[in-house]
């Protein structure tokens, strides 16, 4: 809903509003049901995901020369589901040296494994793997919209979701837009241009500067190792013209209202977050490299071990969901090595980058079998 500026007194930028709505005393992420009560990520889709991340941690361990203490840092840990699953999936020798950190602003769950340290900020000076699964999309940011005069202005919002336009975007935010998400009036020479046949009024952009800073700060906490950010993403040559800001509540997409009743999220410009030496690839390619696929088990297994065959079929379905085109498989993996070779080589940011995809998007997945196997 849009009001004139004088009717929307008390509005504030989306970054400030979302910060309070998500992480304030009555914020969405402090609710007892946790994120899993409202949306489903790869972590909740299948334990295969945690197993793949555990194998990645083992690769990092090898690249580090098997240090005495191997850190696994779970950014935006929710209720600690991923770090718990990763520690459980590690080989015994690696697990004996592993130390788990869950970074989350909500309170520590009562039943969490005592081996896991619960922190509000990423630990400094660690060696190992920092993994941020759907964390950056919840780092609040401001939104810009082009007015009738072609001027990008900050979007202000009230607690009931009513929006109005504020002051023109300026300073560091304007420079970020010019570099990463050009709008009329904020375009650098040689930057992506707004199509001539597209009227600029109403075009929107999400100013990703806070996410760039948050990612750089998290990576800086690694002495050596690997940092990975996984999220639904878009790239510089395919930014959505009207932005992606949205809400989620109880498994359904809803209008983003900053009152603490819903998740508030926006796709991530992972190419802007990337630091020197980073690679960007799809979750499908990353998980295939880590041994996850939706391929059917060999038919011979059905006759030699029917129980194992049924179990493998189930795993194939879960693997297919995690790697599905048009679904979770299109999520972006930003892979940032720190002092080690990249254990997941891939294209440079912007090359074969993942398409954008909304949180909670689901694809129907079927594993076809011959008629005589359907029982």
Helices and strands as residue ranges (DSSP letters): G 5-7, E 12-13, H 14-23, G 28-30, G 35-37, H 42-45, H 47-63, E 70-75, H 81-89, H 92-95, E 98-103, E 116-119, E 126-133, G 136-138, E 142-146, E 152-157, E 163-168, H 171-180, E 204-207, H 209-220, E 222-231, G 236-238, E 246-249, E 252-254, E 263-265, H 270-273, E 279-282, H 283-289, H 300-304, H 306-323, G 328-330, E 332-338, G 371-373
